[in-house]
Amino acid sequence: QVQLVESGGDSVQPGGSLRSSCAASGFPFGTYYMSWGRQAPGNQREWVAGDNARGRTDYADSVKGRFTISRDNNKNILYLQMNSLKPEDTAVYYCKTGSGLSGDWGQGTQVTVSP
């Protein structure tokens, strides 16, 4: 079955950077559209970034130019590089299969951005 295990969450100051990782197993990772989503306290889950496994990446307007999604198909790992972090980026970040909000989600990793 699909397994997605995120890591790399932390607490950082505004303007800082973090890289989250997601180890995937149980499905043909190299052929799947993979995404990162997030959920802030009191908010609904939102899609953040996606990679279509054929060289195209997509980003939500709120993170475009600051976040970069990438993948290592040899190791079945999905990454999210987060730069210029803002307090409003504080959320649990999830690795997921597919685009948008459909698909399988991991357990999440907490990212907190505060002075």
KAVEN-V111640 format. One record per run of one state. SS is the DSSP state (h for helix, s for strand, l for the rest). FROM is the first residue (numbers start at 1). LEN is the number of residues. If there is no record, write none. Layout:
# KAVEN-V111640
SS;FROM;LEN / SS;FROM;LEN
This chain:
# KAVEN-V111640
l;1;2 / s;3;5 / l;8;3 / s;11;2 / l;13;5 / s;18;8 / l;26;3 / h;29;3 / l;32;2 / s;34;6 / l;40;6 / s;46;6 / l;52;5 / s;57;3 / l;60;7 / s;67;6 / l;73;4 / s;77;6 / l;83;4 / h;87;3 / l;90;1 / s;91;7 / l;98;7 / s;105;1 / l;106;3 / s;109;5 / l;114;2
